[in-house]
Amino acid sequence: MIRATHGRLQVIPVWQCLSRNGAKVCRWSVRVDRKTGVESMTVDIAIAGPYCTATIIATLGEAPLNMSVTPLPSAAVPDHQALA
């Protein structure tokens, strides 16, 4: 899950980062908590090794993006559902 304060979730850099690192995305969603102002994007990645995941977390957490990334437990997703 990728989180940022209100107005700071930058979706285009997120997708660029995922693409550069070879992540195979199968599902995603974006939400805004109106009470806290926190914006979040949940991305289910079907194929990503530990190095890929670590690079994505480091890239999105650096300035100027300053988003927080929390790996969540993964569910088994068939490869045919992943986008190429």
N, C-alpha and C positions, 0 to 999 in steps of 0.2 A: 504494500500500500504506500502510495506517495502522498505526502501531506504538505500543505503550505498555508500561510495565513491568507486572509481574504485578499483577492486580487493578485496573488503571487504564484498560483499554480500555472506554470507555463507548459501547456500541452505540446506545442510544437517541439521545443527542446527535449521533452520526454521522449517523443516518438523518434526524433533524430538519434538520441542516445541509444534507444532500444535497437534501432536499425543498425547503427555502427557496430554494436556489440553482438549482432547475429541472433538476437532474441526472437523466438517464434511465438508470437502473441496469438492466443486462441480466444480470449474474452477480455473485455475491459469495461469499466464504468466510471463515471465522474459524479461526485456528490458535493453538496455544500451544506454544512450545518449552520443554519441561520442563527442559532443561539450563540455559538462560539465563533462563527465567522471562518472556521477552518474548512478549506477546500481539500478534497481528497480524490485520488484517482487510483482505482484498483486495477491492476493488470495481471492477468493470468498468463504465465509464460510456460509453454509446453516443453521447450528445449532450451536449457541454459545450464552451463556448468558452473562450479563455484567461482572460477575466475571471472566469468561473464557477469555473474550476479554481483560480485564484489566491485567490479569496475562500474557497473550501473549505479550502485549505491554511492560510490565515491564521487562519480561525475555529477549526479543530481544533488548531492549534499554540499558541493563546493559553491563558493561565491561565483557569479552573482545569483545563481539559482536558489541556493539555501533551502532546498526542500528536504524534508525528512523521509527516509525510505525504510519501511519495516517489512522484512520478508515474512510472509505468512505461511502456515503449513499448506503444502500443495495437495491437491486431489489428482488422481490419475486421470489424464485427459488423453484420449486416443489421438495418435499422430495425424489422422486424417482431418481432425478439427483445427489443427494449427494452420495459420495463414502462412503462405510462402513469402 
